[in-house]
Amino acid sequence: MNDLRENLQIWYCENCQNIHLKTQNVMLDFTKKEFVELTDVMFDILQNNIKPIDLNEISDDVLMSEIVS
């Protein structure tokens, strides 16, 4: 699972006031409003499309990793 941590970075930049998400060759920039909207959609997917049993199968390394830097 270390590859995931190395290939996914998310951070808030005080200089530009945006949230950046970077994976390998792709970088996405979100305003705070866009990031909140994205987070809402992701949370909805988590709640409605991923069963608790599925979460149990996900490694603690992923759930507890420091993907957000």
MDTraj code that builds the backbone (N, CA, C; nanometers):
import mdtraj as md
import numpy as np

residues = "MET ASN ASP LEU ARG GLU ASN LEU GLN ILE TRP TYR CYS GLU ASN CYS GLN ASN ILE HIS LEU LYS THR GLN ASN VAL MET LEU ASP PHE THR LYS LYS GLU PHE VAL GLU LEU THR ASP VAL MET PHE ASP ILE LEU GLN ASN ASN ILE LYS PRO ILE ASP LEU ASN GLU ILE SER ASP ASP VAL LEU MET SER GLU ILE VAL SER".split()
xyz = np.array([
    [0.0804, -0.1200, 0.0000],
    [0.0000, 0.0000, 0.0000],
    [0.0851, 0.1270, 0.0000],
    [0.2150, 0.1121, 0.0148],
    [0.3004, 0.2301, 0.0107],
    [0.2926, 0.3014, -0.1233],
    [0.2666, 0.2258, -0.2315],
    [0.2542, 0.2889, -0.3621],
    [0.1425, 0.3926, -0.3623],
    [0.0319, 0.3624, -0.2947],
    [-0.0800, 0.4554, -0.2884],
    [-0.0367, 0.5849, -0.2235],
    [0.0338, 0.5765, -0.1139],
    [0.0803, 0.6968, -0.0450],
    [0.1768, 0.7772, -0.1305],
    [0.2586, 0.7082, -0.2042],
    [0.3560, 0.7769, -0.2881],
    [0.2908, 0.8389, -0.4107],
    [0.1801, 0.7828, -0.4562],
    [0.1169, 0.8286, -0.5791],
    [-0.0012, 0.9213, -0.5571],
    [-0.0427, 0.9418, -0.4343],
    [-0.1558, 1.0299, -0.4063],
    [-0.1167, 1.1291, -0.2988],
    [-0.1293, 1.2559, -0.3331],
    [-0.1006, 1.3619, -0.2371],
    [-0.2151, 1.4614, -0.2406],
    [-0.2558, 1.5083, -0.1227],
    [-0.3594, 1.6108, -0.1117],
    [-0.3101, 1.7125, -0.0108],
    [-0.3154, 1.8397, -0.0469],
    [-0.2712, 1.9425, 0.0463],
    [-0.3415, 2.0750, 0.0191],
    [-0.3457, 2.1568, 0.1225],
    [-0.3989, 2.2923, 0.1126],
    [-0.2821, 2.3887, 0.1004],
    [-0.2902, 2.4781, 0.0035],
    [-0.1848, 2.5751, -0.0195],
    [-0.2318, 2.7127, 0.0293],
    [-0.1651, 2.7611, 0.1314],
    [-0.2023, 2.8927, 0.1852],
    [-0.1735, 3.0040, 0.0859],
    [-0.0746, 2.9851, 0.0029],
    [-0.0364, 3.0876, -0.0934],
    [-0.1486, 3.1144, -0.1949],
    [-0.2006, 3.0088, -0.2561],
    [-0.3049, 3.0258, -0.3584],
    [-0.4458, 3.0014, -0.3056],
    [-0.4539, 2.9558, -0.1799],
    [-0.5835, 2.9311, -0.1156],
    [-0.6636, 2.8193, -0.1831],
    [-0.5945, 2.7243, -0.2434],
    [-0.6595, 2.6117, -0.3091],
    [-0.6136, 2.4800, -0.2479],
    [-0.6911, 2.3773, -0.2749],
    [-0.6566, 2.2414, -0.2354],
    [-0.6058, 2.1720, -0.3609],
    [-0.4947, 2.1023, -0.3495],
    [-0.4351, 2.0339, -0.4635],
    [-0.4389, 1.8836, -0.4394],
    [-0.4723, 1.8113, -0.5443],
    [-0.4731, 1.6658, -0.5413],
    [-0.3841, 1.6207, -0.6558],
    [-0.2829, 1.5414, -0.6232],
    [-0.1877, 1.4981, -0.7252],
    [-0.1749, 1.3468, -0.7223],
    [-0.1863, 1.2853, -0.8389],
    [-0.1604, 1.1433, -0.8556],
    [-0.0732, 1.1273, -0.9786],
    [0.0356, 1.0628, -0.9669],
    [0.1313, 1.0385, -1.0747],
    [0.1390, 1.1576, -1.1705],
    [0.0728, 1.1524, -1.2853],
    [0.0852, 1.2566, -1.3868],
    [-0.0309, 1.3561, -1.3891],
    [-0.1187, 1.3496, -1.2920],
    [-0.2367, 1.4360, -1.2906],
    [-0.2368, 1.5205, -1.1642],
    [-0.2635, 1.6485, -1.1818],
    [-0.2786, 1.7362, -1.0666],
    [-0.4075, 1.8152, -1.0835],
    [-0.4916, 1.8102, -0.9808],
    [-0.6176, 1.8835, -0.9815],
    [-0.6127, 1.9904, -0.8738],
    [-0.6650, 2.1065, -0.9066],
    [-0.6710, 2.2178, -0.8127],
    [-0.8170, 2.2495, -0.7850],
    [-0.8511, 2.2628, -0.6565],
    [-0.9882, 2.2911, -0.6164],
    [-0.9938, 2.4181, -0.5330],
    [-1.0931, 2.5005, -0.5594],
    [-1.1216, 2.6082, -0.4662],
    [-1.1798, 2.5432, -0.3420],
    [-1.1925, 2.6183, -0.2365],
    [-1.2528, 2.5622, -0.1147],
    [-1.3946, 2.5144, -0.1426],
    [-1.4704, 2.5906, -0.2182],
    [-1.6082, 2.5530, -0.2511],
    [-1.6112, 2.4230, -0.3320],
    [-1.5263, 2.4140, -0.4320],
    [-1.5203, 2.2925, -0.5131],
    [-1.4791, 2.1719, -0.4294],
    [-1.3850, 2.1924, -0.3392],
    [-1.3389, 2.0824, -0.2547],
    [-1.4498, 2.0336, -0.1624],
    [-1.5271, 2.1258, -0.1082],
    [-1.6409, 2.0879, -0.0234],
    [-1.7423, 2.0088, -0.1056],
    [-1.7690, 2.0526, -0.2272],
    [-1.8622, 1.9801, -0.3143],
    [-1.8098, 1.8406, -0.3463],
    [-1.6815, 1.8302, -0.3765],
    [-1.6196, 1.7006, -0.4025],
    [-1.6299, 1.6101, -0.2802],
    [-1.6004, 1.6648, -0.1646],
    [-1.6056, 1.5883, -0.0406],
    [-1.7468, 1.5378, -0.0137],
    [-1.8459, 1.6209, -0.0382],
    [-1.9857, 1.5796, -0.0204],
    [-2.0203, 1.4621, -0.1111],
    [-1.9787, 1.4698, -0.2360],
    [-2.0063, 1.3616, -0.3314],
    [-1.9334, 1.2340, -0.2897],
    [-1.8079, 1.2481, -0.2487],
    [-1.7314, 1.1308, -0.2061],
    [-1.7926, 1.0665, -0.0820],
    [-1.8368, 1.1490, 0.0109],
    [-1.8991, 1.0954, 0.1316],
    [-2.0293, 1.0232, 0.0976],
    [-2.1064, 1.0790, 0.0051],
    [-2.2298, 1.0140, -0.0385],
    [-2.2001, 0.8772, -0.1007],
    [-2.0964, 0.8711, -0.1826],
    [-2.0562, 0.7432, -0.2417],
    [-2.0151, 0.6451, -0.1325],
    [-1.9380, 0.6906, -0.0370],
    [-1.8950, 0.6053, 0.0733],
    [-2.0148, 0.5514, 0.1507],
    [-2.1090, 0.6378, 0.1804],
    [-2.2258, 0.5963, 0.2580],
    [-2.3191, 0.5038, 0.1811],
    [-2.3380, 0.5294, 0.0535],
    [-2.4431, 0.4609, -0.0216],
    [-2.3950, 0.3509, -0.1147],
    [-2.2660, 0.3438, -0.1399],
    [-2.2187, 0.2461, -0.2365],
    [-2.1114, 0.1523, -0.1840],
    [-2.0645, 0.1757, -0.0647],
    [-1.9630, 0.0883, -0.0067],
    [-2.0192, 0.0304, 0.1224],
    [-2.0314, -0.0995, 0.1231],
    [-2.0882, -0.1679, 0.2392],
    [-1.9861, -0.1745, 0.3518],
    [-2.0351, -0.1784, 0.4752],
    [-1.9419, -0.1914, 0.5888],
    [-1.8502, -0.3125, 0.5753],
    [-1.9008, -0.4199, 0.5196],
    [-1.8162, -0.5387, 0.5018],
    [-1.7014, -0.5090, 0.4061],
    [-1.7271, -0.4236, 0.3055],
    [-1.6208, -0.3838, 0.2124],
    [-1.5121, -0.3056, 0.2862],
    [-1.5536, -0.2204, 0.3770],
    [-1.4571, -0.1414, 0.4529],
    [-1.3692, -0.2301, 0.5398],
    [-1.4269, -0.3371, 0.5909],
    [-1.3501, -0.4297, 0.6734],
    [-1.2394, -0.4980, 0.5934],
    [-1.2597, -0.5104, 0.4635],
    [-1.1606, -0.5757, 0.3794],
    [-1.0480, -0.4820, 0.3394],
    [-1.0680, -0.3531, 0.3579],
    [-0.9647, -0.2561, 0.3225],
    [-0.8600, -0.2554, 0.4328],
    [-0.7380, -0.2577, 0.3925],
    [-0.6279, -0.2620, 0.4883],
    [-0.6278, -0.1406, 0.5792],
    [-0.5940, -0.1618, 0.7064],
    [-0.5789, -0.0506, 0.8003],
    [-0.4723, 0.0466, 0.7517],
    [-0.3755, -0.0038, 0.6757],
    [-0.2714, 0.0836, 0.6220],
    [-0.3319, 0.1933, 0.5349],
    [-0.4317, 0.1581, 0.4556],
    [-0.4952, 0.2570, 0.3686],
    [-0.5791, 0.3524, 0.4511],
    [-0.6595, 0.2977, 0.5398],
    [-0.7496, 0.3818, 0.6173],
    [-0.6736, 0.4751, 0.7116],
    [-0.5604, 0.4308, 0.7630],
    [-0.4869, 0.5091, 0.8608],
    [-0.3625, 0.5769, 0.8009],
    [-0.3483, 0.5681, 0.6704],
    [-0.2278, 0.6254, 0.6091],
    [-0.2315, 0.7774, 0.6123],
    [-0.1167, 0.8336, 0.5895],
    [-0.1051, 0.9790, 0.5854],
    [-0.1063, 1.0260, 0.4413],
    [-0.2135, 0.9883, 0.3692],
    [-0.2267, 1.0294, 0.2302],
    [-0.2377, 1.1814, 0.2242],
    [-0.3078, 1.2375, 0.3180],
    [-0.3204, 1.3828, 0.3219],
    [-0.1944, 1.4375, 0.3840],
    [-0.1258, 1.5198, 0.3104],
    [0.0004, 1.5734, 0.3609],
    [-0.0119, 1.7209, 0.3949],
])
top = md.Topology()
chain = top.add_chain()
for i, resn in enumerate(residues, 1):
    res = top.add_residue(resn, chain, resSeq=i)
    for name in ("N", "CA", "C"):
        top.add_atom(name, md.element.get_by_symbol(name[0]), res)
traj = md.Trajectory(xyz[None], top)
